[in-house]
Amino acid sequence: MKQLFVLASGGTGGHLFPAESLGVELLGGGNKVHLVADSRAETFARRVPDIAIHQVRTGQFGGGPTHAAHAPGELALGILQARRLLRRLDPVCVIGFGGYPSVPTMLAAVYLGLPTMLHEQNAVLGRANRLLAPRVRRIATGFPLTAGLRPVDRPRTVHTGNPVRPAVLAVGQAKYKPPQRGGTIELLILGGSQGARIMSEVMPPALAALPSRIREMLRVSHQARPEDLAGAEAIYRENRIHAQLKSFFDDVPEKMARAQLVICRAGASTIAELATIGRPALLVPYPHAMDDHQTANGQAFADAGGGWVVSQAELRPDTLALYLENLLGDPMALPEAALRAGEFGRRDATRRLAQLALELGRVSRPQGCAA
C-alpha cells in the first residue's frame, strides 16, 4: 500500500538537499511524496519530477521593522493554507528540514495531530527548528551533538547523519592516496554554492608563496565567483601553478575523491560529503552564518580529527602559506585526518532518516484528519 509523505523545507541547498535525498528514498520504496517550500524549490522540481511541489505563505522574520510587522499575519495565512493542503493530502507523516518556509506547514501538521519529525543539518539548532522542536514527535540530527536542543527534547532525538547525493555515495569508497615524494598534490578549493571572494583573494597568493618544490607539485581545482576568475587565474599563471578555475564544477564528488586536501566553507552538506568520501579539509567557516553554525560544524569535524578550522579573520596569504607548507610536509597529518574524516560520516544517513519517517507513518493518527 502506497503511503504519502509531506516534506517541508526552506529554499536553500542546505535544506533542500537532504529533503531531496529522503524524497527519492521514499519514492524508491513505492511511496508518494509532496514538498512544501518557497519559489526557490523550482530546481528541485526539475531534478525530481515525481515529487509534487506546493507553496504556502510564510512570514519573513528579520529584515527590518516592515518585515517584522507583517510576519505574524503572513505566518497565520500560511498555516491556514498548509492546514487545507494537509487535510486534502492526508499524509502519514510530515517531515521538516528547517528554514522559515517550513514553519507554517509544520505548525499546521502539529495542530492536526499528524506524526511529525524534524531534521537538523547543522551542529546548532536553526531558529525555525528551535521553534518547532518542542512540538514534534521526533528530531533527527546531522551531527552527533547539536547545540540549542533543550534537555527535555533529547530523548526524542536520533543522530541519523546528513544525507548526501547519490553521486557522493558512488565515490564514497575511493581509497585516500596521500601525497608522494615526486608526485602531485591535488587541492580542491570550494567557496560554497555562491563562491567566496575571500578564497580567491587569499588562496592564489598563499599558494604562490609556497616553496617552488611544492608549487611544482600542485594540481589545483578552484571554484570562484565569475568576477574573481580572471584575477585568481592570473596569479596562478604567473607563478606556474597548474590550476583549473570555474565558477561551477559539475563533478565535485569526483574532484573531492581525487583531492588530497580540500579547502572550503563549513556548511553541513559540505562536511557530510567530506565525511562520506573521507577527505581531510581546511575549513574556513562563513562568519555571517546564522548563529555562527558553520564554526560549530567545522569545530565538530576538527575535534573528530577530520581537519582543521581557520577563521576568516585569520586567513592571510603569508600565514596560510606557512601553515600549508607545514601541513603538506607532515607525512602523517593528511592520511590520519582522512581516516578520521571517514569515521565521522554516516553513509547510511538517508536510510536511517527514511526508517524514522516510515516508523512514524505507522503510528495511529486521529480520525477525521482527511477532508
Secondary structure, 3 states (H helix, E strand, C coil): CCCEEEEECCCCHHHHHHHHHHHHHHHHCCCEEEEEECHHHHHHHHHCCCCEEEECCCCCCCCCHHHHHHHHHHHHHHHHHHHHHHHHHCCCEEEECCCHHHHHHHHHHHHHCCCEEEEECCCECCHHHHHHHHHCCEEEECCCCCECCCHHHHHHEEECCCCCCHHHHHCCCCCCCCCCCCCCEEEEECCCCCCCHHHHHHHHHHHHCCCHHHHCCEEEEEECCHHHHHHHHHHHHHCCCEEEEECCCCCHHHHHHHCCEEEECCCHHHHHHHHHHCCCEEECCCCCCHHHHHHHHHHHHHHCCCEEECCHHHCCHHHHHHHHHHHHHCCCHHHHHHHHHHHHCCCCHHHHHHHHHHHHHCCCCCCCCCC
